[in-house]
Amino acid sequence: MGLRTKIGVAITVTAALVAVIMGLVVHHRTAVSQWETAREAIESRLGTAVEDHVAGVDRPRTLINPEHIPGPLRKAVEEGRRATYLDRSGPVPMLWAGGRAGRDTIVVKHPYTRQAENLRKLDEALWWAGGLGTAFACVVGVGLATVAGRRLNASARTAERIAHGDFSARLKPRGGQDEIARLIVAVNTMADALAARLQAEREVTSNIAHELRTPVAGLVAAAEVLPPGRPAEMVRERAQHVRALMEDVLEVARLDGTAERADTEIRALGELTRRAVRSVGADGKGAAAEVRVVRDCLVETDGRRVERILANLVTNAFRHGSGPVAVEVDGGTVRVRDGGPGFPPELLTRGPQRFRTGSRSGLGLGLTIAAGQARVLGAGLSFANPDGGGAQATLDLTASVRDEGAAEAGGPGEGVRGEAREDGS
């Protein structure tokens, strides 16, 4: 049940309860007032009738020693009291009054029809007034709830846009000092602070990487002129690793910005996948990823970025998972699965985080770069731990599919091996 419905129901129920309570109070007070007025009038008639009977004059409507009178009235008269009684047992309500005059019983009666009819009409008017008041309160309540709900929904949508990376999203203040206005100010303030913090982080990351370019290039050049030997090979390997890491940091900084654009062309997804797997090569044990093309297709996308994403996913599977690593192409979807322990819960919940690996032991930028490239392409990239163990990353390019009948170069289950190279994943 939405907030608008809850507020509307609450106001309607409250208005209905108020209408019922007010109706009961008015009904009760009116009934009591009518009863007291009618009783005073018939008691006055009874007193006059008793005096006339004592004087020897009996009016036509005065009953002397009647045989049929209501039981409670008869009992009160026999006890020597004057009493009144409203009898509703008959088709017409009747108000009775009785008393003693010597050894005789003097009784007068009067129809209570007019009072009952007036009370019925009052109840009908109260029901109409209560119903109309409740309906009006319902309309007003739903209207107010709708206005408040729209403002809250706008706040929620803006917060969701900010959570998905749109730091330019802002709410339009509409004045006022209510809680929703304060929420709007708080959301905008949070967005400004978050955008400023992330921008500062990007600038620091980019500046550090740019500052390191020159010394790292010098380090790589110096390593190349070292005398042959194992120490020189280790220095060259570490220098190349530092350079690759620096390039990854620069790429992350570029992907964080808004200037990146995809250079699209129509390519066969199966061939892009094979090229990406060949660029990664084999793991430390000499095993390469297996490519299975279930259903090939043509996609209009940036081939370089697709290969970069798939290469990083395969490299991540080799580094943090275990064999066998399988890459499956099914239409516009590519799945990379390994037989390792699976993705950590934090990655499944929050997505790839820069400078963090599953084991928290290094600068893991591969999945962050893959997610950034997928965002530039407008593709979907999801991570899961499927039943049966292992980890699975899924690249969804179905929105870019242009031809489901693309020629399949190489059938399903074809293994592709290639030469290994350094990759910044």
VEXDREN-2710 file (C-alpha; in Angstrom, 1 decimal):
% VEXDREN-2710
k/r/px/py/pz
1/MET/0.0/0.0/0.0
2/GLY/1.5/3.3/-1.1
3/LEU/1.8/6.4/1.0
4/ARG/-0.9/8.2/-0.9
5/THR/-3.4/5.4/-0.2
6/LYS/-2.4/5.2/3.4
7/ILE/-2.9/8.9/4.0
8/GLY/-6.2/8.9/2.1
9/VAL/-7.5/5.9/4.1
10/ALA/-6.4/7.4/7.4
11/ILE/-8.1/10.8/6.6
12/THR/-11.3/9.0/5.4
13/VAL/-11.5/6.7/8.4
14/THR/-10.9/9.6/10.8
15/ALA/-13.6/11.7/9.1
16/ALA/-16.0/8.8/9.2
17/LEU/-15.4/8.3/12.9
18/VAL/-15.9/12.0/13.6
19/ALA/-19.1/12.0/11.6
20/VAL/-20.4/8.9/13.4
21/ILE/-19.5/10.3/16.9
22/MET/-21.0/13.7/16.1
23/GLY/-24.2/12.0/14.7
24/LEU/-24.5/9.9/17.9
25/VAL/-24.1/12.9/20.1
26/VAL/-26.6/15.0/18.2
27/HIS/-29.1/12.1/18.0
28/HIS/-28.8/11.4/21.7
29/ARG/-29.2/15.1/22.7
30/THR/-32.2/15.6/20.4
31/ALA/-33.9/12.4/21.6
32/VAL/-33.4/13.5/25.3
33/SER/-34.7/17.0/24.6
34/GLN/-37.8/15.6/22.8
35/TRP/-38.5/13.2/25.6
36/GLU/-38.2/15.8/28.3
37/THR/-40.5/18.2/26.4
38/ALA/-43.1/15.5/25.7
39/ARG/-43.0/14.3/29.3
40/GLU/-43.5/17.7/30.7
41/ALA/-46.5/18.3/28.4
42/ILE/-48.2/15.0/29.2
43/GLU/-47.5/15.3/33.0
44/SER/-49.2/18.7/32.8
45/ARG/-52.2/17.1/31.1
46/LEU/-52.3/14.4/33.7
47/GLY/-52.3/16.9/36.5
48/THR/-55.2/18.8/34.9
49/ALA/-57.1/15.5/34.3
50/VAL/-56.7/14.5/38.0
51/GLU/-57.9/17.9/39.2
52/ASP/-60.9/17.8/36.8
53/HIS/-61.8/14.2/38.0
54/VAL/-61.7/15.3/41.6
55/ALA/-64.0/18.2/40.6
56/GLY/-66.3/15.7/39.0
57/VAL/-65.5/16.7/35.4
58/ASP/-63.8/14.1/33.2
59/ARG/-62.5/15.1/29.8
60/PRO/-63.1/12.8/26.7
61/ARG/-59.5/11.8/26.3
62/THR/-59.0/11.0/30.0
63/LEU/-59.0/7.2/30.8
64/ILE/-60.6/6.3/34.2
65/ASN/-59.5/2.9/35.5
66/PRO/-58.6/1.5/32.1
67/GLU/-58.1/-2.3/31.8
68/HIS/-55.2/-2.2/29.4
69/ILE/-52.2/0.0/30.2
70/PRO/-48.4/-0.8/30.0
71/GLY/-47.2/-3.0/32.9
72/PRO/-44.5/-0.7/34.2
73/LEU/-46.9/2.2/34.3
74/ARG/-49.6/0.1/36.1
75/LYS/-47.0/-1.0/38.7
76/ALA/-45.9/2.6/39.4
77/VAL/-49.5/3.8/39.7
78/GLU/-50.4/1.0/42.1
79/GLU/-47.5/2.1/44.3
80/GLY/-49.1/5.6/44.5
81/ARG/-46.7/7.4/42.2
82/ARG/-47.3/9.5/39.1
83/ALA/-45.3/8.1/36.2
84/THR/-44.8/8.4/32.4
85/TYR/-43.9/5.5/30.0
86/LEU/-43.1/5.4/26.3
87/ASP/-44.5/2.3/24.7
88/ARG/-42.9/1.3/21.4
89/SER/-44.4/-2.2/21.2
90/GLY/-47.3/-1.2/19.0
91/PRO/-47.4/0.0/15.4
92/VAL/-47.5/3.6/16.7
93/PRO/-45.3/4.7/19.6
94/MET/-47.4/6.0/22.5
95/LEU/-46.5/8.1/25.5
96/TRP/-48.5/7.3/28.6
97/ALA/-48.9/9.1/31.9
98/GLY/-50.9/7.8/35.0
99/GLY/-51.6/8.6/38.6
100/ARG/-54.1/8.0/41.4
101/ALA/-57.1/10.2/42.4
102/GLY/-58.6/8.6/45.5
103/ARG/-59.4/5.0/44.6
104/ASP/-59.4/5.7/40.8
105/THR/-56.6/5.4/38.3
106/ILE/-56.3/8.4/36.0
107/VAL/-54.4/7.8/32.7
108/VAL/-53.8/10.0/29.7
109/LYS/-51.9/9.1/26.5
110/HIS/-50.6/10.8/23.4
111/PRO/-49.0/9.5/20.2
112/TYR/-45.3/9.9/20.0
113/THR/-45.3/9.7/16.2
114/ARG/-44.3/13.3/15.5
115/GLN/-41.2/13.1/17.7
116/ALA/-40.2/9.7/16.3
117/GLU/-40.6/11.1/12.7
118/ASN/-38.6/14.2/13.5
119/LEU/-35.8/12.0/15.0
120/ARG/-35.9/9.8/11.9
121/LYS/-35.5/12.8/9.6
122/LEU/-32.7/14.1/11.8
123/ASP/-30.9/10.8/11.5
124/GLU/-31.3/10.7/7.8
125/ALA/-29.9/14.3/7.6
126/LEU/-27.0/13.3/9.8
127/TRP/-26.2/10.3/7.6
128/TRP/-26.2/12.4/4.5
129/ALA/-24.1/15.1/6.1
130/GLY/-21.6/12.5/7.5
131/GLY/-21.4/10.8/4.2
132/LEU/-20.8/14.0/2.2
133/GLY/-18.3/15.2/4.8
134/THR/-16.4/11.9/4.7
135/ALA/-16.3/12.0/0.9
136/PHE/-15.1/15.5/0.9
137/ALA/-12.4/14.7/3.5
138/CYS/-11.4/11.7/1.3
139/VAL/-11.0/13.8/-1.8
140/VAL/-9.0/16.5/0.2
141/GLY/-6.9/13.8/1.8
142/VAL/-6.1/12.0/-1.4
143/GLY/-5.3/15.4/-3.0
144/LEU/-2.9/16.3/-0.2
145/ALA/-1.4/12.8/-0.2
146/THR/-1.0/13.0/-4.0
147/VAL/0.9/16.3/-3.8
148/ALA/3.1/15.0/-1.0
149/GLY/3.6/11.7/-2.7
150/ARG/4.7/13.3/-6.0
151/ARG/7.3/15.4/-4.1
152/LEU/8.5/12.3/-2.3
153/ASN/8.6/10.3/-5.5
154/ALA/10.6/13.0/-7.2
155/SER/13.0/12.9/-4.2
156/ALA/13.3/9.2/-4.5
157/ARG/13.9/9.2/-8.3
158/THR/16.5/11.9/-7.9
159/ALA/18.3/9.9/-5.2
160/GLU/18.2/6.8/-7.5
161/ARG/19.7/8.8/-10.3
162/ILE/22.5/10.0/-8.0
163/ALA/23.0/6.4/-6.8
164/HIS/23.4/5.4/-10.5
165/GLY/26.1/8.0/-11.1
166/ASP/24.1/11.0/-12.4
167/PHE/25.6/13.6/-10.0
168/SER/24.0/16.5/-11.9
169/ALA/20.5/15.4/-10.8
170/ARG/18.9/18.0/-8.4
171/LEU/15.4/18.6/-7.0
172/LYS/13.7/21.9/-7.6
173/PRO/12.9/23.6/-4.3
174/ARG/9.3/24.9/-4.1
175/GLY/9.5/27.0/-1.0
176/GLY/7.9/26.2/2.4
177/GLN/9.3/25.0/5.6
178/ASP/7.7/21.6/5.9
179/GLU/9.5/18.2/6.2
180/ILE/9.4/17.5/2.4
181/ALA/11.1/20.9/1.7
182/ARG/13.8/20.1/4.2
183/LEU/14.2/16.7/2.6
184/ILE/14.6/18.4/-0.8
185/VAL/17.3/20.7/0.6
186/ALA/19.0/17.7/2.2
187/VAL/19.0/15.6/-1.0
188/ASN/20.5/18.5/-3.0
189/THR/23.1/19.2/-0.4
190/MET/24.0/15.5/-0.3
191/ALA/24.3/15.5/-4.1
192/ASP/26.5/18.6/-4.1
193/ALA/28.8/17.1/-1.4
194/LEU/29.0/13.7/-3.1
195/ALA/29.7/15.2/-6.5
196/ALA/32.4/17.5/-5.1
197/ARG/34.0/14.6/-3.2
198/LEU/34.0/12.3/-6.2
199/GLN/35.4/15.0/-8.5
200/ALA/38.2/15.6/-6.0
201/GLU/38.9/11.9/-5.9
202/ARG/39.0/11.7/-9.7
203/GLU/41.3/14.7/-10.0
204/VAL/43.7/13.3/-7.4
205/THR/43.7/9.9/-9.1
206/SER/44.3/11.4/-12.6
207/ASN/46.9/13.9/-11.4
208/ILE/48.9/11.1/-9.6
209/ALA/48.8/8.9/-12.7
210/HIS/49.9/11.8/-14.9
211/GLU/52.7/12.7/-12.5
212/LEU/53.9/9.1/-12.5
213/ARG/54.0/8.8/-16.3
214/THR/57.4/10.4/-16.8
215/PRO/59.3/8.6/-14.0
216/VAL/57.6/5.3/-14.9
217/ALA/58.6/5.8/-18.5
218/GLY/62.2/6.5/-17.4
219/LEU/62.1/3.4/-15.2
220/VAL/61.0/1.2/-18.1
221/ALA/63.7/2.7/-20.3
222/ALA/66.4/2.2/-17.7
223/ALA/65.2/-1.4/-17.2
224/GLU/65.7/-2.1/-20.9
225/VAL/69.4/-1.2/-20.8
226/LEU/70.3/-3.4/-17.8
227/PRO/72.7/-6.3/-18.5
228/PRO/71.0/-9.6/-19.3
229/GLY/70.2/-11.8/-16.3
230/ARG/67.5/-12.8/-13.9
231/PRO/67.6/-9.5/-11.8
232/ALA/67.2/-7.5/-15.0
233/GLU/64.2/-9.6/-16.0
234/MET/62.6/-9.1/-12.6
235/VAL/63.1/-5.3/-12.8
236/ARG/61.6/-5.2/-16.3
237/GLU/58.6/-7.3/-15.3
238/ARG/57.9/-5.0/-12.3
239/ALA/58.4/-1.9/-14.4
240/GLN/55.9/-3.1/-17.0
241/HIS/53.5/-4.0/-14.2
242/VAL/53.7/-0.5/-12.7
243/ARG/53.2/1.0/-16.2
244/ALA/50.1/-1.2/-16.8
245/LEU/48.7/-0.2/-13.4
246/MET/49.3/3.5/-14.2
247/GLU/47.5/3.2/-17.5
248/ASP/44.6/1.4/-15.7
249/VAL/44.3/4.3/-13.2
250/LEU/44.2/6.8/-16.1
251/GLU/41.5/4.8/-17.8
252/VAL/39.4/4.7/-14.7
253/ALA/39.7/8.5/-14.4
254/ARG/38.6/8.9/-18.0
255/LEU/35.7/6.5/-17.6
256/ASP/34.6/8.5/-14.5
257/GLY/34.1/11.5/-16.7
258/THR/31.5/12.3/-19.3
259/ALA/33.7/12.8/-22.3
260/GLU/34.0/9.1/-23.3
261/ARG/32.0/8.2/-26.3
262/ALA/31.6/4.8/-28.1
263/ASP/32.8/4.5/-31.7
264/THR/30.3/2.1/-33.0
265/GLU/30.4/-0.3/-35.9
266/ILE/28.7/-3.5/-36.8
267/ARG/30.7/-6.5/-35.7
268/ALA/30.1/-10.2/-35.1
269/LEU/29.9/-10.8/-31.4
270/GLY/31.4/-14.3/-31.6
271/GLU/34.5/-13.0/-33.4
272/LEU/34.9/-10.2/-30.8
273/THR/34.8/-12.7/-28.1
274/ARG/37.4/-15.0/-29.7
275/ARG/39.7/-12.0/-30.2
276/ALA/39.3/-11.0/-26.5
277/VAL/40.1/-14.5/-25.3
278/ARG/43.1/-14.8/-27.6
279/SER/44.5/-11.5/-26.2
280/VAL/44.4/-12.9/-22.7
281/GLY/46.0/-16.2/-23.6
282/ALA/46.4/-19.0/-21.0
283/ASP/46.7/-19.0/-17.2
284/GLY/49.8/-20.0/-15.3
285/LYS/49.1/-23.7/-15.9
286/GLY/48.8/-23.3/-19.6
287/ALA/45.0/-23.6/-19.8
288/ALA/43.1/-21.2/-21.9
289/ALA/39.5/-20.1/-21.7
290/GLU/37.0/-22.1/-23.8
291/VAL/34.7/-20.2/-26.1
292/ARG/31.2/-21.6/-26.9
293/VAL/29.1/-19.8/-29.5
294/VAL/25.6/-21.0/-28.9
295/ARG/24.0/-18.4/-31.2
296/ASP/26.1/-15.7/-32.9
297/CYS/24.8/-12.3/-34.0
298/LEU/25.9/-8.9/-35.3
299/VAL/26.0/-6.0/-32.9
300/GLU/26.4/-2.3/-33.5
301/THR/28.9/-1.4/-30.8
302/ASP/32.4/-0.3/-30.1
303/GLY/34.5/-3.5/-30.7
304/ARG/37.5/-2.2/-28.9
305/ARG/35.6/-1.6/-25.7
306/VAL/33.8/-4.9/-25.9
307/GLU/37.1/-6.7/-26.2
308/ARG/38.4/-4.8/-23.3
309/ILE/35.5/-5.8/-21.1
310/LEU/35.7/-9.5/-22.0
311/ALA/39.5/-9.6/-21.7
312/ASN/39.2/-8.1/-18.2
313/LEU/36.5/-10.5/-17.2
314/VAL/38.5/-13.5/-18.4
315/THR/41.7/-12.2/-16.7
316/ASN/39.8/-11.7/-13.5
317/ALA/38.5/-15.3/-13.7
318/PHE/42.0/-16.6/-14.1
319/ARG/43.4/-14.5/-11.2
320/HIS/40.7/-14.8/-8.6
321/GLY/38.8/-18.0/-9.7
322/SER/40.0/-21.3/-11.0
323/GLY/39.6/-23.4/-14.1
324/PRO/37.9/-24.3/-16.2
325/VAL/37.0/-20.8/-17.5
326/ALA/34.3/-20.9/-20.1
327/VAL/33.0/-18.0/-22.3
328/GLU/29.6/-18.5/-23.8
329/VAL/28.0/-16.3/-26.6
330/ASP/24.2/-16.6/-26.8
331/GLY/22.7/-14.0/-29.0
332/GLY/23.5/-10.6/-27.6
333/THR/24.7/-12.0/-24.2
334/VAL/28.2/-13.1/-23.3
335/ARG/28.7/-15.1/-20.1
336/VAL/32.1/-15.6/-18.5
337/ARG/32.2/-18.4/-15.9
338/ASP/34.9/-20.0/-13.8
339/GLY/35.1/-22.8/-11.2
340/GLY/36.4/-20.7/-8.3
341/PRO/34.9/-19.8/-5.0
342/GLY/32.6/-17.2/-6.5
343/PHE/32.4/-13.4/-6.2
344/PRO/32.5/-11.9/-2.7
345/PRO/29.1/-10.7/-1.3
346/GLU/30.3/-7.0/-1.3
347/LEU/30.8/-7.1/-5.1
348/LEU/27.4/-8.8/-5.7
349/THR/25.7/-6.1/-3.5
350/ARG/27.6/-2.9/-4.4
351/GLY/29.2/-3.8/-7.7
352/PRO/33.0/-3.4/-8.5
353/GLN/34.8/-1.0/-6.3
354/ARG/38.0/0.7/-7.5
355/PHE/41.3/-0.2/-5.8
356/ARG/39.7/-3.3/-4.2
357/THR/39.9/-6.9/-5.1
358/GLY/37.9/-9.8/-3.8
359/SER/40.7/-10.7/-1.3
360/ARG/41.3/-7.0/-0.5
361/SER/45.0/-7.5/-1.2
362/GLY/45.7/-5.2/-4.1
363/LEU/44.5/-2.6/-6.6
364/GLY/41.8/-4.4/-8.4
365/LEU/40.8/-2.2/-11.4
366/GLY/39.8/-4.9/-13.9
367/LEU/36.2/-5.2/-13.0
368/THR/35.9/-1.4/-12.4
369/ILE/37.2/-0.7/-15.9
370/ALA/34.8/-3.4/-17.3
371/ALA/31.9/-1.8/-15.6
372/GLY/32.9/1.7/-16.8
373/GLN/33.3/0.5/-20.4
374/ALA/29.9/-1.2/-20.2
375/ARG/28.4/2.0/-19.0
376/VAL/29.9/3.9/-22.0
377/LEU/28.4/1.3/-24.3
378/GLY/25.0/1.4/-22.7
379/ALA/25.3/-2.3/-22.0
380/GLY/24.5/-4.3/-18.9
381/LEU/27.1/-6.0/-16.8
382/SER/26.0/-8.2/-13.9
383/PHE/27.8/-10.6/-11.5
384/ALA/26.4/-13.7/-9.9
385/ASN/27.4/-16.9/-8.1
386/PRO/25.2/-19.5/-10.0
387/ASP/24.1/-22.8/-8.5
388/GLY/26.8/-25.4/-8.8
389/GLY/29.6/-23.1/-7.7
390/GLY/31.9/-20.7/-9.4
391/ALA/31.4/-17.1/-10.5
392/GLN/29.6/-15.8/-13.6
393/ALA/29.9/-12.3/-15.2
394/THR/27.3/-11.5/-17.8
395/LEU/27.7/-8.8/-20.5
396/ASP/24.3/-7.9/-22.0
397/LEU/24.5/-6.4/-25.5
398/THR/21.0/-7.3/-26.6
399/ALA/20.1/-3.6/-27.2
400/SER/22.9/-3.4/-29.8
401/VAL/21.9/-6.6/-31.7
402/ARG/21.3/-5.9/-35.5
403/ASP/21.2/-9.3/-37.0
404/GLU/20.4/-12.6/-35.2
405/GLY/21.3/-14.6/-38.3
406/ALA/25.0/-13.7/-38.3
407/ALA/27.3/-16.4/-39.7
408/GLU/28.9/-18.5/-37.0
409/ALA/32.6/-18.8/-37.6
410/GLY/33.4/-21.8/-35.5
411/GLY/30.8/-23.9/-33.8
412/PRO/29.7/-24.2/-30.3
413/GLY/32.2/-25.6/-27.9
414/GLU/35.3/-24.4/-29.9
415/GLY/38.3/-23.8/-27.6
416/VAL/40.4/-20.8/-28.6
417/ARG/44.0/-20.5/-27.4
418/GLY/46.2/-17.5/-28.0
419/GLU/49.4/-15.9/-27.0
420/ALA/49.4/-14.2/-23.6
421/ARG/50.1/-10.5/-23.1
422/GLU/50.0/-8.0/-20.3
423/ASP/46.5/-6.7/-19.7
424/GLY/45.4/-4.1/-17.3
425/SER/42.7/-6.0/-15.5
END
